[in-house]
Structures are given as C-alpha cells and as structure tokens.
C-alpha cells in the first residue's frame, strides 16, 4: 500500500519498562492482536524499512531489525537517537508501541509537511506536541548528541534547535479521534479503547 514516493523508515519505540502495568505491556492483547501490532501495522503500511527500538527483541515476533540503545537509561531520546543513526533513510516516522489508536492518515499528514522541516510533531493541545509520534529527519542526530552530552534527555528540547513544526490536530481532520494519542500505561487506559476496536492479524 506504499503510495509515497520518498523512502521512509519507521521506528517503533518498544523500550519502556511497563512498571505501572506489572507486565510487558507490548504483549497485552487488544481485541484479536497484541498491543504492539497495531502501531507496527501503521508503520509497515507507510515505510520501506522498520526498526524496533528494543534490547528485548525476543518479545517481538517480527521480521524487522531490533536496535538496542547506544546510550542506556535516558528514556525515549535514547531509542530515537539510536534508531535514527541506524536508519537507511533521511525521513523517519517514530511511534511508541503503546499508542494503538494512531492511524495512517495522521502520518500521511505529517509526511506532507516534511519538505520544509526537520521534525514534524502532532499536538492535540496547542504547544503540547507528541514527541513519541512524529516525523524526524536523520540529520537531527547531531542535535540529539549535543543534548545527550548536556545530560538533558527530554526529546522536545531539540525543537528550538532545528526547523520544527507542531501540527494541531482538530476535529475536522480525517485522522481525528478524541483519544488519538492514548498511551496504554494502566488497566484504566485499556478501558478507553473503543468497543469493537481491532484489525485482523495473523496469530503470532
């Protein structure tokens, strides 16, 4: 279903500790599939290459390459940075494995803005971007190295230092869903998944 002419790498961030869930949350089932399979499917639909940001590759039964963080214990920045360095492409879609409601239409919107920016992030609330769901150019790894060297590991700190765009997501957009950026971090979050939500997957 690849209709985008520019080659793109997808980065699935799967390095969280799942402390609040008490189990590896990527292995939770939602409908007829595992949690991580939903965001992975979105990336597979749009990307020529997919990288899995994890040091526990045995948990994910996929054909894609796993990338362990070069710099340990610095949160999502470490995963994004390490995967960008290994990416075969300049444009990269980043998505956390615990965000099952993000859809392909959102990323097509971000891709349409990629020409003029280094980082394009969506935001449900003004000036509150979603750094774990966005488009990053491989070239921002230099800025990330500087931030890591300063021991400042918040991903959003790269935004003032590059050409970045925050895209407000509003109800009239095709990608809209009130819980579009829902993170599954607790049993309560699971209860917010819409009834009947699911896609047909092969059993793993």
Secondary structure as GFF3:
##gff-version 3
##sequence-region A 1 204
A	DSSP	beta_strand	8	13	.	.	.	ID=ss1
A	DSSP	three_ten_helix	25	27	.	.	.	ID=ss2
A	DSSP	beta_strand	29	30	.	.	.	ID=ss3
A	DSSP	beta_strand	33	34	.	.	.	ID=ss4
A	DSSP	alpha_helix	35	46	.	.	.	ID=ss5
A	DSSP	beta_strand	49	53	.	.	.	ID=ss6
A	DSSP	three_ten_helix	57	59	.	.	.	ID=ss7
A	DSSP	beta_strand	65	67	.	.	.	ID=ss8
A	DSSP	alpha_helix	76	86	.	.	.	ID=ss9
A	DSSP	beta_strand	91	96	.	.	.	ID=ss10
A	DSSP	alpha_helix	104	112	.	.	.	ID=ss11
A	DSSP	three_ten_helix	114	116	.	.	.	ID=ss12
A	DSSP	beta_strand	119	123	.	.	.	ID=ss13
A	DSSP	beta_strand	133	137	.	.	.	ID=ss14
A	DSSP	three_ten_helix	138	140	.	.	.	ID=ss15
A	DSSP	alpha_helix	141	149	.	.	.	ID=ss16
A	DSSP	three_ten_helix	155	161	.	.	.	ID=ss17
A	DSSP	beta_strand	164	168	.	.	.	ID=ss18
A	DSSP	alpha_helix	187	190	.	.	.	ID=ss19
###
